[in-house]
Amino acid sequence: MTPDGRYFVVRGRLWRMSDPRLGESERAALTSALMTARRAVGVALRVGDPDGLKSARADVDTAKIKLGERGPVWWDDDAPDENRKMVKNSRYADWWTEQPEAR
């Protein structure tokens, strides 16, 4: 996780964290909805259902927006959103080079 708690890093890429202001029950419900939607994406892909796939992907997007992982940022200091950016090309580059997992 980045020092400011806004992102986690997977294979050198930044991914936005959920909004820490969400209550635990709300976060759990949204996470459950996200997992259900992701499973629906997989089913639609396996059975070749383009309408189901479109709907499931929209449900994934909705859940991620409500979690704060997409859409408007949840912080209020005007820092830019660097979601999905390679950490080496972000304002976290110096911090990242100091991390053991960056090697």
ZIWO-V300813 format. One line per field, one symbol per residue. ss: DSSP state (a for helix, b for strand, c for the rest). burial: # if it has 16 or more other ideal C-beta (glycine too) atoms within 10 Angstrom, else .. A space follows every 50 residues. Layout:
BEGIN
ss: ???
burial: ???
END
This chain:
BEGIN
ss: ccccccbbbbccbbbbcccccccaaaaaaaaaaaaaaaaaaaaaaaacca aaaaaaaaaaaaaaaaaccccccccccccccccccbaaacccaaaaacca aac
burial: .#...##.#...##.####..#....#..#..##..#..##..#...... ..#..#..##.###.#####..##......###.#.#..#.#...#.... ...
END
